[in-house]
């Protein structure tokens, strides 16, 4: 979903948020009812191989993609994505040598650099095509609210970045009055476990968040740099669900961040925008830096001029994760 995540979804204070929540609540009832109806009427297809769904309960960024990558890596499984932002409907296997983000979407292209990745607007057709090609398991990127596939295991990724003035799920309101795709209890009832993804500068999950997830087993993972930020001054930018998380992470990792530009999720970078970013970096004698996901959307001519900063999901209790996954792909 392409959006700039409203900060008022997660902040208790502020008249703007209170008024917006009140005005948008009727639309949230419609959204919740439509989601529930779609799930109830869905007919799940069994592709003949295990399907591990890694989804979430909110719109906007939770850090789900690094969890998808880590689980697929551990299982030797393929990733199945809708291919949001790409022109190709699939089903097809992503080839980084021939496909661009405009073809298959930024996240699939990024993941396909080290994993087998399939895209399909029709998830059931994509899973069947991947199974026919011989994959031993499928990690479904997103899809907790998609009833078209029979899921062997359903994991929810939850953003652990809960500050003193923020709610972990907004105030529980459904989109567009809040960040929820569906009511919390409804989504948890279909989940086998939750993964709380913590930023590097938080030592432990918020107790309130743990209480909210008490109905399911909880694993804790941390979003860790796969490499340190480049030395010297940096100008960062990101077009993700919660771009401020990237800014905080770069600073927490020791990056000398002079400026940071947020963009909407899946933002397409044109020459005019990139030239402005380059001019801003030149003012500081800085290196431009962005996420791997954003880097996948850059025009080829700009990729040598902008650093991609990789991050990975590191689980606190890896044996517990392996035990959970061991029930699926043997």
Beta strands, then each sheet from edge to edge (+ up, - down):
strand 1: 50-55
strand 2: 78-81
strand 3: 90-93
strand 4: 117-120
strand 5: 137-141
strand 6: 153-159
strand 7: 193-198
strand 8: 217-225
strand 9: 233-239
strand 10: 256-263
strand 11: 287-291
strand 12: 306-309
strand 13: 311-315
sheet 1: 3+ 4- 2- 5- 1- 6- 7- 8- 13+
sheet 2: 10+ 9+ 11+ 12+
end
